[in-house]
């Protein structure tokens, strides 16, 4: 990905936080027919190997795990907050008019080999862990064990585990760093007037980098 130095984010704790908060990634793989993209929630295991690992599962019927070229790395793309930025929010518009729209966003990419786990215990553990992570904020978290064991055993047979030992992380926080301070303040004010969670999240990112 094109990543100018003023947008680049390399701090592991920042990258890991986005991955945990936005686990549904676009997983890009390569097979004999070309590139394939699947939306798959992946869980981060930061202590697994020098750069951590991403683990998840796919339907056994999904050809991803059978057809991917094992000689090629895969690419997991985690999309964080994103929002359209109007030039009308820039005070410099009134000064010289030399402003144009853009799009702010935060994104993390991770690449590495794709490993396949056709093991019931591994898959059950991964499903438990992912469920616990996503249910943690609920007043009464649902557990896999709340469902009958014979029922979940049957469902797990239809799954295949996947693991990506990460070899490279890349983060890009395009959050108005290339604008002068008054324009960054204008972006924060403009986003504050938008009634949506993406605007609020982006406003926080812009303020954090100002």
Beta strands, then each sheet from edge to edge (+ up, - down):
strand 1: 8-9
strand 2: 24-31
strand 3: 34-41
strand 4: 43-45
strand 5: 53-59
strand 6: 74-85
strand 7: 102-117
strand 8: 159-174
sheet 1: 1+ 8- 5+ 4-
sheet 2: 1+ 8- 7+ 6- 2+ 3-
end
